[in-house]
Amino acid sequence: MIEVPIYNLSGQKVDTLTLDEAKLGGQVKKELLKQALVMYHANLRQGSVRTLARGEVAGSTRKMFRQKGTGNARTGTIRNPVKKGGGHAKQKRPKDWRLAMPRKMRQAATNSAILSKIQSQDVRVLENIDLDQPKTKVMAQVYKSLGIERSCLVALAERNEAVERASRNIQRTTLTTVSQLNAWDILRNRTLLLTRQGLEQILA
């Protein structure tokens, strides 16, 4: 069992939530996390590069001069790859770099990522996150009171326009919902900021 402290917006500890590691897989599965990160990273690649072959560039198909008798090296059309403006000899074609993982493996990787953040004490859980006004200054003060100094992933139980407007101008802040959490977003941010309701949704 792990005890996770619950804070208010002023950074004061108001409660403790007892968490069973078994609900998050029991242990951090490093090999699974590596596989998930490789997949998410590969899926960022566009693979849309494309160059023209000699048959696709504009230009005449007429042989530039006769084969023999001119003293020049034999050549064909102006589309030849050795000519300026000619096509590529080994042209690039679009390639799909995407990798895939079964849904249950992706979910297990997400749970392992959350468990690793909890074990390393990089999770902050708020009792609630109801802001009086959607101002960046207010959210920055919440970060300061919780000791969040580097990148932060804010995962809400459901979308909250006030929190979104207050957080979007803070550098290195990523906003998401608990239902959209994934191992990539969790691990590439130093701190995971949740609400009690959001953490209970994850454990459920």
Residue pairs with C-beta under 8 A, 6 or more apart in sequence:
1 18
1 19
1 20
1 21
2 18
2 19
2 21
2 118
2 119
3 16
3 17
3 18
3 19
4 16
4 17
4 18
4 19
4 118
4 123
4 125
4 199
5 13
5 15
5 16
5 17
5 125
6 13
6 14
6 15
6 16
6 17
6 125
6 126
6 127
6 196
7 13
7 14
7 124
7 125
7 126
7 127
7 145
7 146
8 14
8 126
8 127
9 126
9 129
9 142
9 145
10 145
11 142
11 144
11 145
11 146
11 147
14 127
15 127
15 196
17 125
17 196
17 199
19 118
19 199
19 203
20 203
21 27
21 115
23 203
24 111
24 112
24 114
24 115
24 118
24 202
24 203
25 108
25 111
25 112
25 115
27 112
27 115
28 112
28 115
28 116
28 119
29 108
29 109
29 112
30 112
32 105
32 108
32 109
32 112
33 109
33 112
33 113
33 116
33 183
33 187
35 101
35 105
35 109
36 101
36 105
36 106
36 109
36 110
36 113
36 182
36 183
36 184
37 183
37 184
37 187
38 99
39 99
39 100
39 101
40 182
40 183
40 184
41 184
42 97
42 98
42 99
43 97
43 98
43 99
45 97
47 94
47 95
47 96
47 97
48 94
49 92
49 94
50 91
50 92
50 93
50 94
51 88
51 91
51 92
52 87
52 88
52 91
53 87
53 88
53 91
54 77
54 79
54 80
54 81
54 86
54 87
54 88
54 89
55 79
55 87
56 87
57 79
57 85
57 86
57 87
59 77
59 78
59 79
59 85
59 86
60 77
60 78
61 77
61 79
62 77
63 75
63 76
63 77
64 75
64 76
64 77
64 78
65 72
65 75
67 74
68 74
75 82
75 83
78 85
78 86
79 86
79 87
80 86
80 87
81 87
81 88
81 89
101 109
106 182
106 183
109 182
109 183
110 181
110 182
110 183
110 186
111 202
112 183
113 183
113 186
113 187
114 123
114 181
114 186
114 192
114 202
116 187
117 123
117 186
117 191
117 192
122 190
122 191
122 192
123 191
123 192
123 193
123 194
124 146
124 147
124 148
124 191
124 192
124 193
124 194
125 194
125 195
125 196
125 199
126 142
126 146
126 193
126 194
126 195
126 196
127 195
127 196
128 195
128 196
128 197
129 142
129 156
129 160
129 163
129 195
130 162
131 138
131 139
131 162
131 163
131 166
132 138
133 162
134 161
134 162
134 163
134 164
134 165
134 166
135 166
136 166
136 167
136 169
136 170
138 166
139 163
139 166
139 167
139 170
140 170
143 149
143 152
143 170
146 193
148 191
148 193
150 172
150 190
150 191
151 172
151 173
151 174
151 188
151 189
151 190
151 191
152 170
152 172
152 173
152 174
152 189
152 190
152 191
152 192
152 193
153 173
153 174
153 176
153 185
153 186
153 189
153 191
153 192
153 193
154 163
154 167
154 173
154 174
154 175
154 176
154 193
155 176
155 177
155 178
155 181
155 192
155 193
155 194
155 198
156 163
156 175
156 176
156 177
156 178
156 195
156 198
157 177
157 178
157 195
157 197
157 198
157 201
158 177
159 177
163 175
164 175
167 173
167 175
168 175
172 189
174 185
174 189
176 185
178 194
178 198
178 201
178 202
179 201
181 202
186 192
194 202
